[in-house]
Amino acid sequence: MVADRVAAEYLVYVQKEYKEANLRGYAILGKQAEAIRAESPRSSRNASIFGRKMEIISRSDNQGILTERLKRLDGSLTDYFG
């Protein structure tokens, strides 16, 4: 009987400790998520500025260039064989 009571009290204690640790962890992760959300727009702007400075073409820019080139080639083929 005493062992059962001690075991039950210990389980309550351990569950309480885990719950408190989880809540502290969620609070820390919430603060980190806010910091990342605040940093994200600035990082995107910096990446965009760097890309323009280094003349790096993004995937969407590249897709537009390829589409335009294919249209011109298609037009040339149509004119040639038309």
PyMOL Python script that loads the backbone (N, CA, C, O; Angstrom):
from pymol import cmd

cmd.read_pdbstr("""\
ATOM      1  N   MET A   1       0.807  -1.196   0.000  1.00  0.00           N
ATOM      2  CA  MET A   1       0.000   0.000   0.000  1.00  0.00           C
ATOM      3  C   MET A   1       0.857   1.271   0.000  1.00  0.00           C
ATOM      4  O   MET A   1       0.597   2.213  -0.749  1.00  0.00           O
ATOM      5  N   VAL A   2       1.857   1.274   0.834  1.00  0.00           N
ATOM      6  CA  VAL A   2       2.722   2.445   0.904  1.00  0.00           C
ATOM      7  C   VAL A   2       3.471   2.609  -0.430  1.00  0.00           C
ATOM      8  O   VAL A   2       3.644   3.725  -0.919  1.00  0.00           O
ATOM      9  N   ALA A   3       3.909   1.483  -1.006  1.00  0.00           N
ATOM     10  CA  ALA A   3       4.642   1.535  -2.281  1.00  0.00           C
ATOM     11  C   ALA A   3       3.735   2.072  -3.390  1.00  0.00           C
ATOM     12  O   ALA A   3       4.178   2.857  -4.229  1.00  0.00           O
ATOM     13  N   ASP A   4       2.465   1.650  -3.394  1.00  0.00           N
ATOM     14  CA  ASP A   4       1.522   2.149  -4.409  1.00  0.00           C
ATOM     15  C   ASP A   4       1.316   3.654  -4.272  1.00  0.00           C
ATOM     16  O   ASP A   4       1.269   4.380  -5.264  1.00  0.00           O
ATOM     17  N   ARG A   5       1.196   4.107  -3.036  1.00  0.00           N
ATOM     18  CA  ARG A   5       0.977   5.537  -2.811  1.00  0.00           C
ATOM     19  C   ARG A   5       2.208   6.349  -3.224  1.00  0.00           C
ATOM     20  O   ARG A   5       2.081   7.407  -3.840  1.00  0.00           O
ATOM     21  N   VAL A   6       3.390   5.852  -2.882  1.00  0.00           N
ATOM     22  CA  VAL A   6       4.628   6.528  -3.257  1.00  0.00           C
ATOM     23  C   VAL A   6       4.759   6.551  -4.775  1.00  0.00           C
ATOM     24  O   VAL A   6       5.126   7.577  -5.348  1.00  0.00           O
ATOM     25  N   ALA A   7       4.464   5.431  -5.432  1.00  0.00           N
ATOM     26  CA  ALA A   7       4.549   5.365  -6.894  1.00  0.00           C
ATOM     27  C   ALA A   7       3.560   6.336  -7.533  1.00  0.00           C
ATOM     28  O   ALA A   7       3.896   7.014  -8.503  1.00  0.00           O
ATOM     29  N   ALA A   8       2.349   6.407  -6.997  1.00  0.00           N
ATOM     30  CA  ALA A   8       1.332   7.314  -7.538  1.00  0.00           C
ATOM     31  C   ALA A   8       1.764   8.772  -7.368  1.00  0.00           C
ATOM     32  O   ALA A   8       1.604   9.572  -8.290  1.00  0.00           O
ATOM     33  N   GLU A   9       2.298   9.120  -6.224  1.00  0.00           N
ATOM     34  CA  GLU A   9       2.765  10.482  -5.973  1.00  0.00           C
ATOM     35  C   GLU A   9       3.934  10.826  -6.893  1.00  0.00           C
ATOM     36  O   GLU A   9       4.038  11.942  -7.404  1.00  0.00           O
ATOM     37  N   TYR A  10       4.812   9.840  -7.090  1.00  0.00           N
ATOM     38  CA  TYR A  10       5.954  10.063  -7.969  1.00  0.00           C
ATOM     39  C   TYR A  10       5.490  10.309  -9.410  1.00  0.00           C
ATOM     40  O   TYR A  10       6.011  11.200 -10.080  1.00  0.00           O
ATOM     41  N   LEU A  11       4.532   9.539  -9.883  1.00  0.00           N
ATOM     42  CA  LEU A  11       4.007   9.730 -11.235  1.00  0.00           C
ATOM     43  C   LEU A  11       3.374  11.112 -11.394  1.00  0.00           C
ATOM     44  O   LEU A  11       3.552  11.756 -12.428  1.00  0.00           O
ATOM     45  N   VAL A  12       2.642  11.570 -10.389  1.00  0.00           N
ATOM     46  CA  VAL A  12       2.054  12.904 -10.440  1.00  0.00           C
ATOM     47  C   VAL A  12       3.155  13.950 -10.516  1.00  0.00           C
ATOM     48  O   VAL A  12       3.064  14.906 -11.285  1.00  0.00           O
ATOM     49  N   TYR A  13       4.186  13.762  -9.717  1.00  0.00           N
ATOM     50  CA  TYR A  13       5.308  14.693  -9.706  1.00  0.00           C
ATOM     51  C   TYR A  13       5.997  14.732 -11.079  1.00  0.00           C
ATOM     52  O   TYR A  13       6.273  15.812 -11.602  1.00  0.00           O
ATOM     53  N   VAL A  14       6.275  13.564 -11.661  1.00  0.00           N
ATOM     54  CA  VAL A  14       6.962  13.490 -12.952  1.00  0.00           C
ATOM     55  C   VAL A  14       6.105  14.124 -14.047  1.00  0.00           C
ATOM     56  O   VAL A  14       6.619  14.857 -14.892  1.00  0.00           O
ATOM     57  N   GLN A  15       4.802  13.845 -14.034  1.00  0.00           N
ATOM     58  CA  GLN A  15       3.910  14.436 -15.035  1.00  0.00           C
ATOM     59  C   GLN A  15       3.888  15.959 -14.921  1.00  0.00           C
ATOM     60  O   GLN A  15       3.870  16.669 -15.927  1.00  0.00           O
ATOM     61  N   LYS A  16       3.888  16.448 -13.683  1.00  0.00           N
ATOM     62  CA  LYS A  16       3.898  17.890 -13.472  1.00  0.00           C
ATOM     63  C   LYS A  16       5.194  18.508 -14.003  1.00  0.00           C
ATOM     64  O   LYS A  16       5.160  19.565 -14.634  1.00  0.00           O
ATOM     65  N   GLU A  17       6.316  17.867 -13.757  1.00  0.00           N
ATOM     66  CA  GLU A  17       7.603  18.356 -14.238  1.00  0.00           C
ATOM     67  C   GLU A  17       7.651  18.370 -15.769  1.00  0.00           C
ATOM     68  O   GLU A  17       8.119  19.335 -16.373  1.00  0.00           O
ATOM     69  N   TYR A  18       7.168  17.302 -16.382  1.00  0.00           N
ATOM     70  CA  TYR A  18       7.139  17.262 -17.848  1.00  0.00           C
ATOM     71  C   TYR A  18       6.256  18.360 -18.419  1.00  0.00           C
ATOM     72  O   TYR A  18       6.620  19.006 -19.402  1.00  0.00           O
ATOM     73  N   LYS A  19       5.101  18.573 -17.808  1.00  0.00           N
ATOM     74  CA  LYS A  19       4.188  19.601 -18.282  1.00  0.00           C
ATOM     75  C   LYS A  19       4.828  20.983 -18.175  1.00  0.00           C
ATOM     76  O   LYS A  19       4.739  21.777 -19.111  1.00  0.00           O
ATOM     77  N   GLU A  20       5.462  21.273 -17.064  1.00  0.00           N
ATOM     78  CA  GLU A  20       6.124  22.563 -16.888  1.00  0.00           C
ATOM     79  C   GLU A  20       7.279  22.735 -17.877  1.00  0.00           C
ATOM     80  O   GLU A  20       7.473  23.819 -18.428  1.00  0.00           O
ATOM     81  N   ALA A  21       8.036  21.673 -18.096  1.00  0.00           N
ATOM     82  CA  ALA A  21       9.150  21.742 -19.051  1.00  0.00           C
ATOM     83  C   ALA A  21       8.621  21.985 -20.462  1.00  0.00           C
ATOM     84  O   ALA A  21       9.206  22.763 -21.216  1.00  0.00           O
ATOM     85  N   ASN A  22       7.528  21.332 -20.822  1.00  0.00           N
ATOM     86  CA  ASN A  22       6.933  21.546 -22.150  1.00  0.00           C
ATOM     87  C   ASN A  22       6.458  22.984 -22.305  1.00  0.00           C
ATOM     88  O   ASN A  22       6.673  23.594 -23.353  1.00  0.00           O
ATOM     89  N   LEU A  23       5.824  23.528 -21.292  1.00  0.00           N
ATOM     90  CA  LEU A  23       5.345  24.909 -21.365  1.00  0.00           C
ATOM     91  C   LEU A  23       6.506  25.888 -21.513  1.00  0.00           C
ATOM     92  O   LEU A  23       6.416  26.844 -22.283  1.00  0.00           O
ATOM     93  N   ARG A  24       7.595  25.655 -20.781  1.00  0.00           N
ATOM     94  CA  ARG A  24       8.771  26.511 -20.917  1.00  0.00           C
ATOM     95  C   ARG A  24       9.371  26.386 -22.318  1.00  0.00           C
ATOM     96  O   ARG A  24       9.794  27.376 -22.915  1.00  0.00           O
ATOM     97  N   GLY A  25       9.400  25.155 -22.831  1.00  0.00           N
ATOM     98  CA  GLY A  25       9.915  24.934 -24.180  1.00  0.00           C
ATOM     99  C   GLY A  25       9.071  25.637 -25.229  1.00  0.00           C
ATOM    100  O   GLY A  25       9.606  26.258 -26.148  1.00  0.00           O
ATOM    101  N   TYR A  26       7.741  25.542 -25.096  1.00  0.00           N
ATOM    102  CA  TYR A  26       6.852  26.238 -26.036  1.00  0.00           C
ATOM    103  C   TYR A  26       7.066  27.748 -25.983  1.00  0.00           C
ATOM    104  O   TYR A  26       7.037  28.419 -27.014  1.00  0.00           O
ATOM    105  N   ALA A  27       7.276  28.268 -24.806  1.00  0.00           N
ATOM    106  CA  ALA A  27       7.500  29.715 -24.674  1.00  0.00           C
ATOM    107  C   ALA A  27       8.794  30.126 -25.372  1.00  0.00           C
ATOM    108  O   ALA A  27       8.829  31.140 -26.068  1.00  0.00           O
ATOM    109  N   ILE A  28       9.842  29.354 -25.193  1.00  0.00           N
ATOM    110  CA  ILE A  28      11.129  29.649 -25.841  1.00  0.00           C
ATOM    111  C   ILE A  28      10.992  29.558 -27.357  1.00  0.00           C
ATOM    112  O   ILE A  28      11.467  30.431 -28.084  1.00  0.00           O
ATOM    113  N   LEU A  29      10.337  28.490 -27.833  1.00  0.00           N
ATOM    114  CA  LEU A  29      10.155  28.328 -29.274  1.00  0.00           C
ATOM    115  C   LEU A  29       9.279  29.433 -29.855  1.00  0.00           C
ATOM    116  O   LEU A  29       9.502  29.872 -30.983  1.00  0.00           O
ATOM    117  N   GLY A  30       8.293  29.881 -29.096  1.00  0.00           N
ATOM    118  CA  GLY A  30       7.448  30.989 -29.550  1.00  0.00           C
ATOM    119  C   GLY A  30       8.250  32.266 -29.731  1.00  0.00           C
ATOM    120  O   GLY A  30       8.064  32.989 -30.709  1.00  0.00           O
ATOM    121  N   LYS A  31       9.144  32.542 -28.785  1.00  0.00           N
ATOM    122  CA  LYS A  31      10.004  33.734 -28.901  1.00  0.00           C
ATOM    123  C   LYS A  31      10.939  33.622 -30.099  1.00  0.00           C
ATOM    124  O   LYS A  31      11.153  34.597 -30.819  1.00  0.00           O
ATOM    125  N   GLN A  32      11.496  32.432 -30.311  1.00  0.00           N
ATOM    126  CA  GLN A  32      12.382  32.239 -31.454  1.00  0.00           C
ATOM    127  C   GLN A  32      11.618  32.390 -32.770  1.00  0.00           C
ATOM    128  O   GLN A  32      12.141  32.962 -33.727  1.00  0.00           O
ATOM    129  N   ALA A  33      10.390  31.882 -32.825  1.00  0.00           N
ATOM    130  CA  ALA A  33       9.573  32.009 -34.040  1.00  0.00           C
ATOM    131  C   ALA A  33       9.282  33.475 -34.339  1.00  0.00           C
ATOM    132  O   ALA A  33       9.331  33.893 -35.496  1.00  0.00           O
ATOM    133  N   GLU A  34       8.983  34.251 -33.316  1.00  0.00           N
ATOM    134  CA  GLU A  34       8.739  35.683 -33.513  1.00  0.00           C
ATOM    135  C   GLU A  34       9.985  36.387 -34.041  1.00  0.00           C
ATOM    136  O   GLU A  34       9.897  37.234 -34.929  1.00  0.00           O
ATOM    137  N   ALA A  35      11.130  36.037 -33.498  1.00  0.00           N
ATOM    138  CA  ALA A  35      12.381  36.649 -33.955  1.00  0.00           C
ATOM    139  C   ALA A  35      12.649  36.306 -35.414  1.00  0.00           C
ATOM    140  O   ALA A  35      13.099  37.159 -36.178  1.00  0.00           O
ATOM    141  N   ILE A  36      12.377  35.076 -35.802  1.00  0.00           N
ATOM    142  CA  ILE A  36      12.582  34.659 -37.189  1.00  0.00           C
ATOM    143  C   ILE A  36      11.592  35.367 -38.103  1.00  0.00           C
ATOM    144  O   ILE A  36      11.967  35.805 -39.191  1.00  0.00           O
ATOM    145  N   ARG A  37      10.339  35.489 -37.684  1.00  0.00           N
ATOM    146  CA  ARG A  37       9.338  36.191 -38.493  1.00  0.00           C
ATOM    147  C   ARG A  37       9.725  37.659 -38.684  1.00  0.00           C
ATOM    148  O   ARG A  37       9.524  38.222 -39.760  1.00  0.00           O
ATOM    149  N   ALA A  38      10.270  38.263 -37.654  1.00  0.00           N
ATOM    150  CA  ALA A  38      10.681  39.664 -37.755  1.00  0.00           C
ATOM    151  C   ALA A  38      11.899  39.804 -38.676  1.00  0.00           C
ATOM    152  O   ALA A  38      12.034  40.812 -39.370  1.00  0.00           O
ATOM    153  N   GLU A  39      12.766  38.825 -38.687  1.00  0.00           N
ATOM    154  CA  GLU A  39      13.992  38.858 -39.488  1.00  0.00           C
ATOM    155  C   GLU A  39      13.728  38.523 -40.954  1.00  0.00           C
ATOM    156  O   GLU A  39      14.473  38.966 -41.827  1.00  0.00           O
ATOM    157  N   SER A  40      12.705  37.767 -41.233  1.00  0.00           N
ATOM    158  CA  SER A  40      12.442  37.256 -42.582  1.00  0.00           C
ATOM    159  C   SER A  40      12.328  38.345 -43.656  1.00  0.00           C
ATOM    160  O   SER A  40      12.998  38.231 -44.682  1.00  0.00           O
ATOM    161  N   PRO A  41      11.522  39.387 -43.476  1.00  0.00           N
ATOM    162  CA  PRO A  41      11.435  40.403 -44.542  1.00  0.00           C
ATOM    163  C   PRO A  41      12.777  41.090 -44.830  1.00  0.00           C
ATOM    164  O   PRO A  41      13.108  41.374 -45.981  1.00  0.00           O
ATOM    165  N   ARG A  42      13.530  41.346 -43.775  1.00  0.00           N
ATOM    166  CA  ARG A  42      14.834  41.988 -43.963  1.00  0.00           C
ATOM    167  C   ARG A  42      15.783  41.060 -44.721  1.00  0.00           C
ATOM    168  O   ARG A  42      16.532  41.512 -45.587  1.00  0.00           O
ATOM    169  N   SER A  43      15.754  39.787 -44.403  1.00  0.00           N
ATOM    170  CA  SER A  43      16.601  38.825 -45.107  1.00  0.00           C
ATOM    171  C   SER A  43      16.213  38.724 -46.573  1.00  0.00           C
ATOM    172  O   SER A  43      17.078  38.622 -47.443  1.00  0.00           O
ATOM    173  N   SER A  44      14.912  38.751 -46.849  1.00  0.00           N
ATOM    174  CA  SER A  44      14.451  38.689 -48.237  1.00  0.00           C
ATOM    175  C   SER A  44      14.907  39.914 -49.006  1.00  0.00           C
ATOM    176  O   SER A  44      15.348  39.807 -50.150  1.00  0.00           O
ATOM    177  N   ARG A  45      14.799  41.080 -48.379  1.00  0.00           N
ATOM    178  CA  ARG A  45      15.262  42.302 -49.043  1.00  0.00           C
ATOM    179  C   ARG A  45      16.760  42.235 -49.315  1.00  0.00           C
ATOM    180  O   ARG A  45      17.212  42.585 -50.406  1.00  0.00           O
ATOM    181  N   ASN A  46      17.527  41.787 -48.330  1.00  0.00           N
ATOM    182  CA  ASN A  46      18.980  41.685 -48.505  1.00  0.00           C
ATOM    183  C   ASN A  46      19.326  40.700 -49.621  1.00  0.00           C
ATOM    184  O   ASN A  46      20.231  40.954 -50.416  1.00  0.00           O
ATOM    185  N   ALA A  47      18.610  39.582 -49.682  1.00  0.00           N
ATOM    186  CA  ALA A  47      18.865  38.598 -50.729  1.00  0.00           C
ATOM    187  C   ALA A  47      18.534  39.177 -52.099  1.00  0.00           C
ATOM    188  O   ALA A  47      19.252  38.938 -53.069  1.00  0.00           O
ATOM    189  N   SER A  48      17.451  39.934 -52.175  1.00  0.00           N
ATOM    190  CA  SER A  48      17.063  40.557 -53.442  1.00  0.00           C
ATOM    191  C   SER A  48      18.102  41.587 -53.887  1.00  0.00           C
ATOM    192  O   SER A  48      18.478  41.630 -55.059  1.00  0.00           O
ATOM    193  N   ILE A  49      18.555  42.400 -52.963  1.00  0.00           N
ATOM    194  CA  ILE A  49      19.587  43.405 -53.277  1.00  0.00           C
ATOM    195  C   ILE A  49      20.872  42.721 -53.726  1.00  0.00           C
ATOM    196  O   ILE A  49      21.496  43.140 -54.701  1.00  0.00           O
ATOM    197  N   PHE A  50      21.261  41.681 -53.022  1.00  0.00           N
ATOM    198  CA  PHE A  50      22.466  40.938 -53.379  1.00  0.00           C
ATOM    199  C   PHE A  50      22.324  40.330 -54.773  1.00  0.00           C
ATOM    200  O   PHE A  50      23.255  40.383 -55.576  1.00  0.00           O
ATOM    201  N   GLY A  51      21.144  39.748 -55.058  1.00  0.00           N
ATOM    202  CA  GLY A  51      20.915  39.141 -56.362  1.00  0.00           C
ATOM    203  C   GLY A  51      21.027  40.152 -57.496  1.00  0.00           C
ATOM    204  O   GLY A  51      21.630  39.870 -58.532  1.00  0.00           O
ATOM    205  N   ARG A  52      20.444  41.329 -57.294  1.00  0.00           N
ATOM    206  CA  ARG A  52      20.545  42.368 -58.327  1.00  0.00           C
ATOM    207  C   ARG A  52      21.989  42.848 -58.472  1.00  0.00           C
ATOM    208  O   ARG A  52      22.468  43.064 -59.586  1.00  0.00           O
ATOM    209  N   LYS A  53      22.671  43.012 -57.357  1.00  0.00           N
ATOM    210  CA  LYS A  53      24.052  43.492 -57.379  1.00  0.00           C
ATOM    211  C   LYS A  53      24.965  42.504 -58.102  1.00  0.00           C
ATOM    212  O   LYS A  53      25.843  42.912 -58.862  1.00  0.00           O
ATOM    213  N   MET A  54      24.766  41.234 -57.872  1.00  0.00           N
ATOM    214  CA  MET A  54      25.611  40.199 -58.464  1.00  0.00           C
ATOM    215  C   MET A  54      25.046  39.680 -59.793  1.00  0.00           C
ATOM    216  O   MET A  54      25.587  38.746 -60.384  1.00  0.00           O
ATOM    217  N   GLU A  55      23.953  40.298 -60.252  1.00  0.00           N
ATOM    218  CA  GLU A  55      23.292  39.924 -61.503  1.00  0.00           C
ATOM    219  C   GLU A  55      22.900  38.453 -61.521  1.00  0.00           C
ATOM    220  O   GLU A  55      23.129  37.746 -62.503  1.00  0.00           O
ATOM    221  N   ILE A  56      22.307  38.007 -60.421  1.00  0.00           N
ATOM    222  CA  ILE A  56      21.822  36.636 -60.310  1.00  0.00           C
ATOM    223  C   ILE A  56      20.362  36.620 -60.740  1.00  0.00           C
ATOM    224  O   ILE A  56      19.567  37.446 -60.292  1.00  0.00           O
ATOM    225  N   ILE A  57      20.019  35.692 -61.597  1.00  0.00           N
ATOM    226  CA  ILE A  57      18.645  35.582 -62.095  1.00  0.00           C
ATOM    227  C   ILE A  57      17.915  34.549 -61.244  1.00  0.00           C
ATOM    228  O   ILE A  57      18.414  33.448 -61.014  1.00  0.00           O
ATOM    229  N   SER A  58      16.736  34.920 -60.787  1.00  0.00           N
ATOM    230  CA  SER A  58      15.943  33.989 -59.994  1.00  0.00           C
ATOM    231  C   SER A  58      15.266  32.974 -60.905  1.00  0.00           C
ATOM    232  O   SER A  58      15.248  33.139 -62.125  1.00  0.00           O
ATOM    233  N   ARG A  59      14.717  31.937 -60.315  1.00  0.00           N
ATOM    234  CA  ARG A  59      14.034  30.907 -61.085  1.00  0.00           C
ATOM    235  C   ARG A  59      12.864  31.496 -61.869  1.00  0.00           C
ATOM    236  O   ARG A  59      12.663  31.157 -63.036  1.00  0.00           O
ATOM    237  N   SER A  60      12.100  32.368 -61.238  1.00  0.00           N
ATOM    238  CA  SER A  60      10.953  32.962 -61.934  1.00  0.00           C
ATOM    239  C   SER A  60      11.420  33.865 -63.072  1.00  0.00           C
ATOM    240  O   SER A  60      10.818  33.868 -64.146  1.00  0.00           O
ATOM    241  N   ASP A  61      12.482  34.626 -62.849  1.00  0.00           N
ATOM    242  CA  ASP A  61      13.045  35.450 -63.924  1.00  0.00           C
ATOM    243  C   ASP A  61      13.538  34.566 -65.067  1.00  0.00           C
ATOM    244  O   ASP A  61      13.300  34.854 -66.240  1.00  0.00           O
ATOM    245  N   ASN A  62      14.215  33.505 -64.709  1.00  0.00           N
ATOM    246  CA  ASN A  62      14.750  32.581 -65.697  1.00  0.00           C
ATOM    247  C   ASN A  62      13.620  31.943 -66.499  1.00  0.00           C
ATOM    248  O   ASN A  62      13.743  31.770 -67.711  1.00  0.00           O
ATOM    249  N   GLN A  63      12.536  31.597 -65.843  1.00  0.00           N
ATOM    250  CA  GLN A  63      11.386  30.994 -66.513  1.00  0.00           C
ATOM    251  C   GLN A  63      10.817  31.974 -67.542  1.00  0.00           C
ATOM    252  O   GLN A  63      10.478  31.579 -68.658  1.00  0.00           O
ATOM    253  N   GLY A  64      10.716  33.242 -67.168  1.00  0.00           N
ATOM    254  CA  GLY A  64      10.220  34.259 -68.092  1.00  0.00           C
ATOM    255  C   GLY A  64      11.125  34.408 -69.303  1.00  0.00           C
ATOM    256  O   GLY A  64      10.642  34.548 -70.426  1.00  0.00           O
ATOM    257  N   ILE A  65      12.423  34.379 -69.085  1.00  0.00           N
ATOM    258  CA  ILE A  65      13.392  34.503 -70.173  1.00  0.00           C
ATOM    259  C   ILE A  65      13.268  33.300 -71.109  1.00  0.00           C
ATOM    260  O   ILE A  65      13.269  33.460 -72.330  1.00  0.00           O
ATOM    261  N   LEU A  66      13.163  32.102 -70.541  1.00  0.00           N
ATOM    262  CA  LEU A  66      13.031  30.904 -71.373  1.00  0.00           C
ATOM    263  C   LEU A  66      11.730  30.917 -72.174  1.00  0.00           C
ATOM    264  O   LEU A  66      11.724  30.548 -73.348  1.00  0.00           O
ATOM    265  N   THR A  67      10.653  31.331 -71.561  1.00  0.00           N
ATOM    266  CA  THR A  67       9.366  31.407 -72.258  1.00  0.00           C
ATOM    267  C   THR A  67       9.449  32.380 -73.430  1.00  0.00           C
ATOM    268  O   THR A  67       8.987  32.078 -74.530  1.00  0.00           O
ATOM    269  N   GLU A  68      10.030  33.527 -73.191  1.00  0.00           N
ATOM    270  CA  GLU A  68      10.173  34.528 -74.246  1.00  0.00           C
ATOM    271  C   GLU A  68      11.054  33.998 -75.383  1.00  0.00           C
ATOM    272  O   GLU A  68      10.752  34.213 -76.557  1.00  0.00           O
ATOM    273  N   ARG A  69      12.125  33.318 -75.036  1.00  0.00           N
ATOM    274  CA  ARG A  69      13.035  32.754 -76.048  1.00  0.00           C
ATOM    275  C   ARG A  69      12.333  31.692 -76.865  1.00  0.00           C
ATOM    276  O   ARG A  69      12.509  31.635 -78.082  1.00  0.00           O
ATOM    277  N   LEU A  70      11.533  30.839 -76.218  1.00  0.00           N
ATOM    278  CA  LEU A  70      10.793  29.805 -76.943  1.00  0.00           C
ATOM    279  C   LEU A  70       9.761  30.421 -77.886  1.00  0.00           C
ATOM    280  O   LEU A  70       9.546  29.919 -78.989  1.00  0.00           O
ATOM    281  N   LYS A  71       9.122  31.512 -77.448  1.00  0.00           N
ATOM    282  CA  LYS A  71       8.164  32.190 -78.325  1.00  0.00           C
ATOM    283  C   LYS A  71       8.864  32.723 -79.570  1.00  0.00           C
ATOM    284  O   LYS A  71       8.336  32.604 -80.675  1.00  0.00           O
ATOM    285  N   ARG A  72      10.047  33.308 -79.401  1.00  0.00           N
ATOM    286  CA  ARG A  72      10.793  33.842 -80.541  1.00  0.00           C
ATOM    287  C   ARG A  72      11.232  32.726 -81.482  1.00  0.00           C
ATOM    288  O   ARG A  72      11.140  32.863 -82.702  1.00  0.00           O
ATOM    289  N   LEU A  73      11.716  31.608 -80.904  1.00  0.00           N
ATOM    290  CA  LEU A  73      12.125  30.487 -81.735  1.00  0.00           C
ATOM    291  C   LEU A  73      10.928  29.914 -82.502  1.00  0.00           C
ATOM    292  O   LEU A  73      11.031  29.595 -83.687  1.00  0.00           O
ATOM    293  N   ASP A  74       9.808  29.791 -81.815  1.00  0.00           N
ATOM    294  CA  ASP A  74       8.606  29.282 -82.471  1.00  0.00           C
ATOM    295  C   ASP A  74       8.184  30.214 -83.614  1.00  0.00           C
ATOM    296  O   ASP A  74       7.817  29.764 -84.699  1.00  0.00           O
ATOM    297  N   GLY A  75       8.246  31.526 -83.340  1.00  0.00           N
ATOM    298  CA  GLY A  75       7.921  32.487 -84.382  1.00  0.00           C
ATOM    299  C   GLY A  75       8.864  32.363 -85.562  1.00  0.00           C
ATOM    300  O   GLY A  75       8.422  32.427 -86.709  1.00  0.00           O
ATOM    301  N   SER A  76      10.141  32.190 -85.310  1.00  0.00           N
ATOM    302  CA  SER A  76      11.124  32.036 -86.378  1.00  0.00           C
ATOM    303  C   SER A  76      10.863  30.779 -87.190  1.00  0.00           C
ATOM    304  O   SER A  76      10.943  30.809 -88.418  1.00  0.00           O
ATOM    305  N   LEU A  77      10.553  29.684 -86.526  1.00  0.00           N
ATOM    306  CA  LEU A  77      10.261  28.441 -87.231  1.00  0.00           C
ATOM    307  C   LEU A  77       8.992  28.578 -88.073  1.00  0.00           C
ATOM    308  O   LEU A  77       8.930  28.085 -89.199  1.00  0.00           O
ATOM    309  N   THR A  78       7.995  29.243 -87.526  1.00  0.00           N
ATOM    310  CA  THR A  78       6.755  29.447 -88.259  1.00  0.00           C
ATOM    311  C   THR A  78       7.010  30.283 -89.513  1.00  0.00           C
ATOM    312  O   THR A  78       6.490  29.986 -90.588  1.00  0.00           O
ATOM    313  N   ASP A  79       7.815  31.330 -89.358  1.00  0.00           N
ATOM    314  CA  ASP A  79       8.150  32.173 -90.513  1.00  0.00           C
ATOM    315  C   ASP A  79       8.970  31.385 -91.550  1.00  0.00           C
ATOM    316  O   ASP A  79       8.775  31.535 -92.756  1.00  0.00           O
ATOM    317  N   TYR A  80       9.877  30.556 -91.061  1.00  0.00           N
ATOM    318  CA  TYR A  80      10.765  29.805 -91.954  1.00  0.00           C
ATOM    319  C   TYR A  80      10.003  28.736 -92.739  1.00  0.00           C
ATOM    320  O   TYR A  80      10.160  28.603 -93.952  1.00  0.00           O
ATOM    321  N   PHE A  81       9.154  27.959 -91.999  1.00  0.00           N
ATOM    322  CA  PHE A  81       8.427  26.871 -92.638  1.00  0.00           C
ATOM    323  C   PHE A  81       7.043  27.277 -93.098  1.00  0.00           C
ATOM    324  O   PHE A  81       6.388  26.514 -93.808  1.00  0.00           O
ATOM    325  N   GLY A  82       6.568  28.478 -92.707  1.00  0.00           N
ATOM    326  CA  GLY A  82       5.207  28.941 -93.014  1.00  0.00           C
ATOM    327  C   GLY A  82       5.086  29.366 -94.393  1.00  0.00           C
ATOM    328  O   GLY A  82       4.009  29.785 -94.818  1.00  0.00           O
TER     329      GLY A  82
END
""", "prot")
cmd.dss("prot")
cmd.show_as("cartoon", "prot")
cmd.util.cbc("prot")
cmd.orient("prot")
